[in-house]
């Protein structure tokens, strides 16, 4: 407050008469200030001087600019703090907000800013698999309050009953729209059990967009309290097809499951086709058959006992570490296999062979010699068999990795991979008895899979994959049969719905640089009436021309993406490309459904074992389908 704003002549003048400020002046300072009275020539009190205010406590006269109370507030704070504080306390008790309170009010829940923050919190919970109770955490509330003091955290019930259901509906509408716009679709399904011993069935969907991009969605995770019979699972499948509008797409819905008999019954009862058995599960069954050979099982048991000994004893672990360093071997722990996972047996053998010198040295050391008497080390023949087992199982493991890690593990991989594994299981003269029996067991189990129509479907899928179109794993007669079947299927699709497959000119007449689709010609009335009877030769001829040109294409690298190739060449092969979509959208495994199990394990953990099934479905759905940048 400037000194010029204070009138020193009338300071502390108790004779000055003060009148209160008008009622329209709402600031709290007016309880302590008023206006002085001016007198006319006759000494009458007629005019109030509004240019100066007078303190009611010390009669100091302060300059007043209309609407500005800073001078008065500064005076009260400096000279009359106790009286001014009493006034503020009374204002609080009376419900009147202070200046600080007026600027720190919480924002309404329905404001755009509050709704945005609430949505971001919900997305954080869904994407990072946090429990609903996270919003009640003291530290989390403190963090949010620091970021935006005006935001008031909604309750946990508000999130679980209002925010998340709304977010689920929004995401579901987007997924359903994408499914509706897709030309072809395939689903995978599998069952799992939670920590609370609740059984669930998860269904995922896989589609190819118009840009030949694979998109996958987790549609639903439903509790199955009844027995896991084929009929009960079929009801879940039919309900999912109806709920998600998959039956309105107008194409067949391929289903990928494991090899369980109840799944075969379920797919048949649900009237879905084709039914593809998960190739990763097929490889697991074949490998398990090989590992159950008596001689192989005994070998694994001996290695398992050695690994268990070093896992149980801290002394043995310390001695093994010392020997590993002395022999310049990697300081790795031995691996114990899991009976239900064949690849863990391979990992156990590989690790044992890597560390066999350190293991033998440790077992012969003074510290462990007495304790390891019951442990039998492997002799030369055992080591040779173990090395042969690793050579046999390694291609199967690589095939499994390709199926599980490839971004588009389509069904076209099954036929060539199966043939490659079958060729590697042919018995050789130098094979030991154990290895020969193991190869025979794997070969028998694998050969019995994908027979008849299933095998033909796999071959057709490989033919439509530009990486495998030469079908080198088949004989010349079989290759011709495959393309004849494709020509017949394309012709049937054209005759059933002429708009499904566009008419194409001869590939030789098409500019190779063009990648756009050839639009279907408008049908003449006579074509509409008699087209199915008189145009079959023309359709078949167009398909044959495309097949001939397709088979003459340059070889494509195995590392190339088949979907990208079709995107670049669909304009040249409009009929084959449409047919290829119906095959290449199908995954080779049910791994997408199985991967949900690990997500579910994070959601339905020990602390959240009582989570309601509806919330399990909601959280898994949002975790897998939310699009956030």
C-alpha positions in Angstrom: 0.0 0.0 0.0 1.6 3.3 -1.1 2.0 6.1 1.5 0.1 8.5 -0.8 -3.0 6.3 -0.4 -3.2 7.2 3.3 -4.6 10.6 4.5 -2.3 11.5 7.5 -4.3 14.5 8.5 -7.3 12.6 9.7 -5.5 9.5 11.0 -6.7 8.4 14.4 -9.4 11.1 14.5 -12.1 9.7 16.7 -14.5 12.5 15.8 -14.8 11.4 12.2 -18.3 10.0 11.6 -18.4 6.7 9.7 -21.3 5.3 7.8 -21.4 1.6 6.7 -20.9 0.6 3.1 -23.9 -0.3 1.0 -25.3 -3.8 1.4 -24.3 -4.6 -2.2 -20.6 -4.5 -1.1 -20.0 -8.2 -0.2 -16.3 -8.3 0.6 -15.4 -9.2 4.1 -13.3 -6.1 4.6 -16.4 -3.9 4.6 -17.2 -5.1 8.1 -14.1 -3.1 9.2 -14.3 -0.1 6.9 -16.9 2.6 6.1 -17.2 6.0 4.4 -16.8 9.4 6.0 -19.6 12.0 5.9 -19.1 15.4 4.2 -20.8 18.6 5.4 -22.2 21.5 3.4 -21.8 25.2 4.2 -24.6 25.1 6.8 -22.9 22.2 8.6 -25.5 19.6 7.4 -24.4 16.0 6.8 -25.5 15.5 3.2 -22.8 13.8 1.2 -20.8 10.6 1.7 -17.2 10.8 0.3 -16.6 7.6 -1.8 -13.0 8.4 -2.6 -11.8 7.5 0.9 -12.6 4.8 3.3 -12.1 4.9 7.0 -11.0 2.1 9.3 -13.6 1.5 12.1 -10.8 0.4 14.5 -8.1 3.1 14.1 -10.0 5.7 11.9 -7.2 5.6 9.3 -8.3 7.1 6.1 -7.4 5.1 2.9 -7.9 6.0 -0.7 -10.6 3.8 -2.4 -10.7 3.0 -6.0 -14.1 1.6 -7.0 -14.1 -2.2 -6.7 -10.5 -2.5 -5.3 -10.3 -3.5 -1.7 -6.5 -4.4 -1.7 -5.6 -1.3 0.4 -8.1 -2.1 3.1 -7.2 -5.9 3.2 -3.5 -5.0 3.5 -4.2 -2.5 6.3 -6.3 -5.1 8.3 -3.6 -7.8 7.8 -0.8 -5.5 9.0 -2.5 -3.5 11.8 -5.5 -5.5 13.0 -4.7 -9.2 12.2 -6.5 -10.6 15.2 -9.8 -8.8 14.5 -9.5 -9.7 10.8 -8.9 -13.4 11.6 -12.0 -13.4 13.9 -14.0 -12.1 10.9 -12.7 -14.9 8.6 -13.5 -17.5 11.2 -17.0 -16.2 11.5 -17.3 -16.4 7.7 -16.3 -20.0 7.7 -18.8 -20.9 10.4 -21.5 -19.0 8.5 -20.8 -20.9 5.3 -19.2 -18.0 3.4 -16.1 -19.1 1.4 -12.7 -17.5 1.9 -10.7 -16.4 -1.1 -8.5 -19.5 -0.9 -11.5 -21.7 -0.7 -13.2 -20.0 -3.6 -10.2 -20.8 -5.8 -9.9 -24.5 -4.7 -13.4 -25.8 -5.3 -13.7 -29.3 -6.7 -14.8 -29.7 -10.3 -18.2 -31.3 -11.0 -18.2 -35.0 -11.7 -20.0 -34.4 -15.0 -17.5 -31.8 -16.3 -15.5 -32.6 -19.3 -12.2 -32.5 -17.4 -13.4 -34.7 -14.6 -14.8 -37.3 -17.0 -11.5 -37.3 -18.9 -9.5 -38.0 -15.8 -11.9 -40.7 -14.7 -11.6 -42.4 -18.1 -7.8 -42.3 -17.9 -7.9 -43.9 -14.5 -10.2 -46.6 -15.7 -7.9 -47.3 -18.7 -4.9 -47.5 -16.3 -6.7 -50.1 -14.2 -7.7 -52.1 -17.3 -4.4 -52.0 -19.2 -2.1 -52.5 -16.1 -4.4 -55.2 -14.5 -5.0 -53.2 -11.3 -7.8 -54.0 -9.0 -10.8 -51.8 -8.6 -9.6 -51.0 -5.0 -6.6 -49.1 -6.5 -8.8 -46.0 -6.5 -9.1 -46.3 -2.7 -5.3 -46.4 -2.2 -3.9 -43.6 0.0 -0.9 -43.1 -2.2 -2.9 -43.2 -5.5 -5.3 -40.6 -4.2 -2.4 -38.4 -3.1 -0.8 -38.6 -6.5 -4.1 -37.7 -8.3 -4.7 -34.8 -5.9 -1.2 -33.5 -6.5 -1.7 -33.6 -10.3 -5.1 -31.9 -10.1 -6.3 -30.7 -6.7 -9.8 -29.9 -8.1 -10.5 -33.5 -9.1 -12.5 -35.5 -6.6 -11.8 -39.3 -6.9 -15.0 -41.3 -7.5 -15.7 -44.3 -5.3 -14.7 -47.9 -6.2 -18.4 -48.7 -6.7 -18.7 -45.9 -9.2 -15.8 -47.3 -11.3 -17.0 -50.9 -11.1 -20.7 -50.2 -11.7 -20.7 -47.2 -14.0 -17.3 -46.3 -15.5 -16.1 -49.8 -16.6 -19.5 -51.0 -18.0 -19.6 -47.8 -20.1 -16.0 -48.4 -21.3 -16.9 -52.0 -22.1 -20.0 -51.0 -24.1 -18.0 -48.4 -26.1 -15.2 -50.9 -26.9 -17.6 -53.7 -27.7 -19.4 -51.4 -30.3 -16.1 -50.7 -32.0 -15.1 -54.4 -32.1 -18.6 -55.4 -33.4 -18.3 -52.8 -36.2 -14.9 -54.1 -37.2 -16.3 -57.7 -37.2 -19.3 -56.6 -39.3 -17.1 -55.0 -41.9 -14.8 -58.1 -42.2 -15.1 -60.3 -45.2 -14.0 -63.5 -43.4 -13.6 -64.6 -39.8 -12.1 -67.4 -37.7 -12.4 -68.0 -34.0 -10.3 -69.9 -31.5 -11.6 -71.3 -28.2 -10.2 -73.0 -25.2 -11.0 -73.7 -21.5 -9.2 -72.9 -18.3 -9.7 -72.9 -14.5 -9.1 -70.0 -12.2 -7.6 -70.0 -8.7 -11.1 -70.1 -7.3 -11.6 -73.4 -9.3 -14.1 -71.7 -11.6 -14.1 -73.0 -15.2 -14.1 -70.5 -18.0 -14.3 -70.7 -21.8 -12.5 -68.0 -23.8 -13.3 -67.1 -27.4 -11.2 -65.0 -29.7 -11.9 -63.7 -33.2 -9.4 -63.2 -36.0 -10.2 -61.2 -39.2 -8.4 -59.8 -42.2 -9.2 -56.2 -43.0 -9.5 -54.8 -46.5 -5.9 -53.8 -46.2 -4.9 -57.4 -45.5 -4.0 -56.7 -41.9 -4.7 -59.4 -39.3 -6.7 -58.2 -36.3 -7.5 -60.3 -33.3 -10.0 -59.7 -30.5 -10.9 -61.4 -27.3 -14.7 -61.6 -27.6 -15.7 -63.1 -24.3 -14.7 -65.2 -21.3 -17.7 -67.1 -19.9 -18.0 -69.2 -16.8 -18.9 -72.8 -17.6 -20.3 -74.2 -14.3 -21.8 -77.3 -16.0 -19.8 -80.3 -17.2 -17.4 -79.7 -20.0 -19.4 -81.8 -22.5 -19.4 -81.1 -26.2 -23.1 -80.1 -26.0 -22.5 -77.5 -23.2 -19.5 -76.0 -25.0 -21.6 -75.9 -28.2 -24.2 -73.7 -26.4 -21.4 -71.3 -25.5 -20.2 -71.1 -29.1 -23.7 -70.6 -30.5 -24.4 -67.9 -28.0 -21.2 -66.1 -28.9 -21.9 -66.3 -32.6 -25.3 -64.8 -32.0 -24.2 -62.1 -29.5 -21.4 -60.8 -31.7 -23.4 -61.0 -35.0 -20.9 -63.4 -36.6 -23.7 -65.3 -38.3 -24.5 -62.2 -40.3 -21.2 -62.1 -42.1 -22.4 -64.5 -44.7 -19.4 -66.7 -44.7 -18.3 -69.9 -43.0 -16.8 -69.5 -39.6 -13.6 -71.5 -39.1 -12.9 -72.7 -35.5 -9.5 -73.6 -34.1 -9.4 -75.8 -30.9 -7.3 -78.4 -29.3 -7.6 -82.1 -30.1 -10.0 -82.9 -27.2 -13.0 -85.0 -28.2 -15.4 -82.6 -26.5 -14.2 -79.8 -28.7 -14.8 -81.9 -31.8 -18.4 -82.6 -30.6 -18.9 -78.9 -29.7 -17.9 -77.5 -33.1 -20.1 -80.1 -34.8 -23.1 -79.3 -32.6 -22.6 -75.6 -33.2 -22.6 -76.2 -37.0 -19.4 -74.3 -37.5 -16.8 -75.3 -40.2 -14.1 -75.9 -40.9 -12.8 -77.3 -37.6 -9.0 -76.9 -37.4 -7.1 -78.8 -34.7 -4.4 -76.6 -33.0 -1.1 -77.6 -34.6 0.9 -76.6 -31.5 -1.3 -79.0 -29.4 -0.8 -81.6 -32.1 3.0 -81.3 -31.8 2.7 -81.5 -28.0 0.7 -84.8 -28.2 3.2 -86.3 -30.7 6.2 -85.3 -28.6 4.6 -86.6 -25.5 4.0 -89.9 -27.3 7.8 -90.1 -28.1 8.8 -89.2 -24.5 6.7 -92.0 -23.1 8.8 -94.6 -24.8 10.2 -96.7 -21.9 13.9 -96.2 -22.6 13.5 -92.5 -23.2 11.3 -92.1 -20.0 14.0 -93.8 -17.9 16.7 -91.5 -19.3 14.7 -88.4 -18.5 14.1 -89.8 -15.0 17.8 -90.1 -14.3 18.5 -86.6 -15.6 15.5 -85.3 -13.5 16.9 -86.9 -10.3 20.3 -85.2 -10.8 18.6 -81.8 -11.4 16.4 -82.3 -8.3 19.4 -83.1 -6.2 21.1 -79.8 -7.0 17.8 -77.9 -6.5 17.2 -79.3 -3.0 20.7 -78.8 -1.6 22.2 -75.3 -1.1 25.6 -77.0 -0.6 25.3 -78.8 -3.9 24.3 -75.6 -5.7 27.3 -73.8 -4.3 29.7 -76.6 -5.3 28.2 -76.7 -8.8 28.7 -72.9 -9.2 32.4 -73.3 -8.1 33.0 -76.1 -10.7 31.2 -74.1 -13.4 33.6 -71.1 -12.9 36.7 -73.4 -12.8 35.6 -75.1 -16.1 34.7 -71.7 -17.7 31.1 -72.9 -18.2 28.0 -70.6 -18.0 26.8 -70.2 -14.4 23.3 -71.7 -15.1 21.1 -73.7 -12.8 19.9 -77.1 -13.9 16.3 -77.3 -15.2 13.6 -79.7 -13.9 11.0 -80.5 -16.5 7.2 -80.3 -16.1 5.4 -83.4 -17.2 2.6 -81.6 -19.1 5.1 -79.5 -21.1 7.2 -81.6 -23.5 9.5 -78.7 -24.4 10.6 -78.4 -20.7 12.1 -82.0 -21.1 14.1 -80.7 -24.0 15.2 -77.7 -22.0 16.2 -80.0 -19.2 18.3 -82.2 -21.5 20.0 -79.2 -23.2 21.0 -77.7 -19.9 22.3 -81.0 -18.5 24.4 -81.6 -21.6 25.8 -78.0 -21.3 26.7 -78.6 -17.7 27.6 -82.3 -17.7 31.3 -81.7 -16.9 30.5 -79.4 -14.0 27.8 -81.9 -12.7 30.3 -84.8 -12.8 33.0 -82.8 -11.0 30.6 -81.6 -8.4 29.2 -85.1 -7.6 32.8 -86.4 -7.2 33.8 -83.6 -4.9 34.6 -84.3 -1.2 31.6 -82.1 -0.1 29.0 -84.1 -2.1 30.5 -87.6 -2.5 28.7 -89.0 0.5 25.4 -87.3 -0.2 25.3 -88.2 -3.9 25.8 -92.0 -3.7 22.2 -92.6 -4.8 22.6 -90.3 -7.8 23.6 -92.1 -11.0 25.5 -90.1 -13.6 24.9 -90.8 -17.2 27.3 -93.1 -19.0 28.6 -92.7 -22.6 25.6 -94.3 -24.3 23.2 -92.2 -22.2 24.9 -89.1 -23.2 24.7 -90.1 -26.9 21.0 -90.8 -26.6 20.5 -87.5 -24.8 22.3 -85.7 -27.7 20.2 -87.5 -30.3 17.0 -86.6 -28.3 17.9 -83.0 -28.5 18.5 -83.2 -32.3 15.1 -84.9 -32.8 13.1 -82.5 -30.6 14.8 -79.3 -31.6 12.9 -79.0 -35.0 9.6 -79.5 -33.2 10.5 -76.8 -30.7 11.4 -74.4 -33.5 8.2 -75.2 -35.3 6.3 -74.4 -32.1 8.1 -71.1 -31.7 7.3 -70.2 -35.3 3.6 -70.9 -34.6 3.5 -69.0 -31.3 5.7 -66.1 -32.1 4.9 -65.2 -35.7 2.6 -62.2 -35.9 0.4 -64.0 -38.5 0.7 -67.7 -37.8 -1.8 -68.7 -40.5 -3.1 -72.2 -41.3 -0.9 -72.3 -44.4 2.1 -73.3 -42.1 0.7 -76.6 -41.0 1.1 -78.7 -44.1 4.8 -77.9 -44.8 5.8 -78.0 -41.2 4.1 -81.3 -40.6 5.8 -82.8 -43.7 9.2 -81.5 -42.5 8.8 -83.1 -39.1 7.6 -86.4 -40.6 10.7 -86.5 -42.8 13.0 -85.9 -39.8 11.4 -88.9 -38.0 12.5 -91.5 -40.6 14.6 -94.1 -38.8 18.3 -94.3 -39.8 20.7 -97.2 -39.5 22.8 -95.6 -36.8 19.9 -94.8 -34.5 19.9 -96.6 -31.1 16.9 -98.7 -30.1 15.6 -95.9 -27.8 15.9 -93.3 -30.6 14.3 -95.6 -33.2 11.3 -96.3 -30.9 10.9 -92.6 -30.1 10.9 -91.6 -33.8 8.4 -94.3 -34.6 6.0 -93.1 -31.8 6.2 -89.5 -32.9 5.7 -90.4 -36.6 2.7 -92.6 -35.9 1.0 -90.0 -33.7 1.6 -87.2 -36.2 0.7 -89.2 -39.3 -2.7 -90.0 -37.9 -3.6 -86.3 -37.6 -5.1 -84.2 -40.3 -6.4 -86.9 -42.6 -9.0 -86.8 -45.3 -10.7 -83.5 -45.8 -8.6 -81.9 -43.1 -5.4 -82.7 -45.0 -6.9 -81.3 -48.2 -7.9 -78.1 -46.5 -4.3 -77.6 -45.2 -2.8 -78.2 -48.6 -5.2 -75.7 -50.2 -4.2 -73.1 -47.5 -0.5 -73.7 -48.3 -1.1 -73.3 -52.0 -2.7 -69.8 -51.4 0.4 -68.8 -49.4 2.9 -67.3 -51.9 5.8 -68.8 -49.8 4.5 -72.3 -50.3 2.6 -72.1 -53.6 5.0 -74.5 -55.3 3.9 -77.2 -52.8 7.3 -78.8 -52.9 6.4 -81.2 -50.1 3.8 -82.8 -52.3 4.0 -84.9 -55.5 3.2 -83.5 -58.9 -0.2 -85.3 -59.0 -1.1 -84.0 -55.6 -0.2 -80.4 -56.5 -2.5 -80.6 -59.6 -5.3 -81.9 -57.4 -4.9 -79.0 -55.0 -5.3 -76.3 -57.6 -8.2 -78.2 -59.2 -10.0 -78.1 -55.9 -9.2 -74.4 -55.5 -10.6 -73.7 -59.0 -13.8 -75.6 -58.2 -14.3 -73.8 -54.9 -13.7 -70.4 -56.5 -16.2 -71.3 -59.2 -18.8 -72.4 -56.6 -18.4 -69.1 -54.7 -18.9 -67.1 -57.8 -22.0 -69.0 -58.8 -23.5 -68.8 -55.3 -22.9 -65.1 -55.1 -21.5 -63.3 -58.1 -20.7 -60.2 -56.1 -18.4 -62.2 -53.7 -15.7 -62.6 -56.4 -15.2 -59.8 -58.9 -14.8 -60.6 -62.6 -11.2 -60.4 -63.8 -9.6 -59.9 -67.2 -6.8 -62.2 -68.2 -3.8 -61.5 -66.0 -1.7 -60.9 -69.1 -3.9 -57.9 -69.9 -3.5 -56.4 -66.4 -0.9 -53.8 -65.7 1.5 -55.3 -63.2 1.9 -51.9 -61.4 -1.8 -51.8 -60.6 -2.7 -53.1 -57.2 -6.3 -51.8 -57.1 -9.3 -54.2 -57.1 -11.2 -54.6 -60.4 -14.8 -53.5 -59.6 -17.6 -56.0 -60.5 -19.4 -55.0 -63.7 -23.1 -54.1 -63.4 -25.2 -57.2 -64.3 -27.5 -57.1 -67.2 -31.1 -58.3 -66.7 -30.5 -61.4 -68.8 -27.3 -62.1 -66.8 -29.4 -61.9 -63.7 -31.9 -64.5 -65.1 -29.6 -66.9 -66.9 -26.1 -66.1 -65.7 -25.8 -69.2 -63.5 -26.5 -71.5 -66.5 -24.4 -69.9 -69.2 -21.5 -68.1 -67.5 -19.8 -71.0 -65.7 -17.2 -71.6 -68.5 -16.3 -67.9 -68.5 -15.8 -67.9 -64.7 -13.8 -71.2 -64.8 -11.6 -69.7 -67.5 -10.9 -66.6 -65.5 -9.9 -68.6 -62.5 -7.7 -70.9 -64.5 -5.9 -67.9 -66.1 -5.3 -66.5 -62.6 -4.0 -69.9 -61.3 -1.6 -70.3 -64.3 -0.2 -66.8 -63.8 0.0 -67.3 -60.0 2.0 -70.5 -60.4 4.5 -68.7 -62.6 5.2 -66.0 -60.0 8.8 -65.5 -58.8 9.7 -67.3 -55.6 8.9 -65.5 -52.3 11.3 -65.6 -49.4 10.1 -67.6 -46.4 10.7 -64.5 -44.2 8.2 -62.5 -46.4 4.8 -61.7 -45.1 2.1 -63.5 -47.2 -0.5 -60.9 -46.3 1.6 -58.1 -47.6 2.2 -60.0 -50.8 -1.5 -60.4 -51.4 -2.1 -56.8 -50.5 0.4 -55.8 -53.3 -0.9 -58.3 -55.8 -4.7 -58.6 -55.1 -5.5 -56.4 -58.1 -3.8 -58.8 -60.4 -5.6 -61.8 -58.9 -9.1 -60.6 -57.7 -10.6 -64.1 -57.7 -7.7 -65.9 -56.0 -7.2 -63.1 -53.5 -10.8 -63.3 -52.3 -10.4 -67.0 -51.9 -7.1 -66.6 -50.1 -8.7 -64.4 -47.5 -11.0 -67.2 -46.4 -8.0 -69.4 -45.7 -5.3 -67.1 -44.5 -7.4 -65.5 -41.8 -7.4 -68.8 -39.9 -4.7 -69.2 -37.2 -2.7 -72.4 -37.1 -3.1 -72.7 -33.3 -5.5 -71.9 -30.5 -2.6 -70.1 -28.7 -4.5 -66.7 -28.9 -7.1 -68.2 -26.5 -4.4 -69.9 -24.4 -2.6 -66.6 -24.0 -5.6 -65.3 -22.2 -4.8 -67.7 -19.4 -1.7 -65.8 -18.4 -3.7 -62.5 -18.4 -6.4 -64.2 -16.4 -3.9 -65.4 -13.9 -2.8 -61.8 -13.3 -6.4 -60.7 -12.9 -7.8 -63.6 -10.9 -4.8 -63.8 -8.5 -4.7 -64.9 -4.9 -5.8 -61.5 -3.6 -8.7 -61.3 -6.1 -9.8 -65.0 -6.2 -13.4 -63.9 -5.4 -13.7 -61.6 -8.4 -17.1 -62.1 -10.0 -17.2 -63.9 -13.4 -18.8 -60.9 -15.1 -15.9 -58.7 -13.9 -13.4 -61.3 -15.1 -14.9 -61.2 -18.5 -15.0 -57.4 -18.5 -11.4 -56.9 -17.4 -9.9 -59.5 -19.8 -12.0 -58.0 -22.7 -10.7 -54.4 -21.9 -7.1 -55.6 -21.4 -7.0 -57.2 -24.8 -9.2 -54.8 -26.9 -8.6 -51.3 -25.5 -6.8 -49.1 -28.0 -4.6 -46.6 -26.2 -1.6 -44.8 -27.6 
